[in-house]
Structure formats: C-alpha cells, structure tokens
Amino acid sequence: MRFTFLFFLICTLAGSTSAYPQARRVSQAPDNINELFQFIYQCAKIPSGTEGSELTIKFSLTHYGALRGKPMITYSKLIGTPEDQRLFVSAALAMIDKCTPVPVTEHFGKVVSQRMIVIPFSARRVQSI
C-alpha cells in the first residue's frame, strides 16, 4: 500500500515541480561530490510535521549539470499523516528541481555525468549542512 501511494505521488508530482521558483545560487560551482551535496541541500525546505521521515533519491546529471531524466526514490521511511507524507516527498523532489541545473565546473561535470548520484533526504541531513 505504501509503495502504491509513493508511486502515485511521484507520478503526480513529476511534471509539476517546474512551478517552484528558482533557488538562490552559490557563488562557486561545485567541484566535488561533497560540494554538490551542499549545493543541493541548500535548496531543501523540510515541511513541519515531517521530522523522522527519510528518502533516498537517485538521479543523474549531464556534464553541464542539468538533470538527466527523472529522479527515482529508492528508499522511503515516511512518518505522519498521508498529507505530511505527500508534503515530504514533494519537498524532496522540489529540492532537486530547484537546484538543477547545477553550475558544475568543467572537470567535475565530466566526472558527474558518468555517475548516478544517490542523495539522502531528511530533516537531520538538511540541517547538518
């Protein structure tokens, strides 16, 4: 049941994230995976009432830092009401949408375009940045 709800939610939100405003950009382009994670986490906004929920998002970028395809949620631990869960998943997808394209350096762009990026999303992770 949880998987069906999550699948429906991802399909529903996949095309709607472009309505979010662009995030503020950092002055320096990410040049390694830690800087990439920091850059992406700065776009996160954790909805209240969703503390304890966790997601892992898998996606890839082009060598110019643009999102390649749609992000996939590979792990979820959702807490709260169905509405809280929906808001949490929506916030995770919005984080990726708001922060792409990532202004990666030329060297890192070549490296990151050959890899899948797997990023955990939780209140604890975002607040530690």
Secondary structure as the mmCIF struct_conf table of DSSP 4:
data_model
#
loop_
_struct_conf.conf_type_id
_struct_conf.id
_struct_conf.beg_label_comp_id
_struct_conf.beg_label_asym_id
_struct_conf.beg_label_seq_id
_struct_conf.end_label_comp_id
_struct_conf.end_label_asym_id
_struct_conf.end_label_seq_id
HELX_RH_AL_P HELX_RH_AL_P1 ARG A 2 ALA A 14
TURN_TY1_P TURN_TY1_P1 GLY A 15 SER A 16
HELX_RH_3T_P HELX_RH_3T_P1 THR A 17 ALA A 19
BEND BEND1 TYR A 20 TYR A 20
HELX_LH_PP_P HELX_LH_PP_P1 PRO A 21 VAL A 26
BEND BEND2 SER A 27 GLN A 28
BEND BEND3 ASN A 32 ASN A 32
HELX_RH_AL_P HELX_RH_AL_P2 ILE A 33 TYR A 41
TURN_TY1_P TURN_TY1_P2 GLN A 42 CYS A 43
HELX_LH_PP_P HELX_LH_PP_P2 ILE A 46 PRO A 47
TURN_TY1_P TURN_TY1_P3 SER A 48 GLY A 49
TURN_TY1_P TURN_TY1_P4 GLU A 51 GLY A 52
STRN STRN1 GLU A 54 LEU A 61
TURN_TY1_P TURN_TY1_P5 HIS A 63 TYR A 64
BEND BEND4 GLY A 65 GLY A 65
STRN STRN2 LEU A 67 LYS A 77
BEND BEND5 GLY A 80 GLY A 80
HELX_RH_AL_P HELX_RH_AL_P3 PRO A 82 CYS A 99
BEND BEND6 PRO A 101 PRO A 101
HELX_RH_AL_P HELX_RH_AL_P4 GLU A 106 VAL A 112
TURN_TY1_P TURN_TY1_P6 SER A 113 GLN A 114
BEND BEND7 ARG A 115 ARG A 115
STRN STRN3 ILE A 117 SER A 122
HELX_RH_AL_P HELX_RH_AL_P5 ALA A 123 GLN A 127
TURN_TY1_P TURN_TY1_P7 SER A 128 SER A 128
#
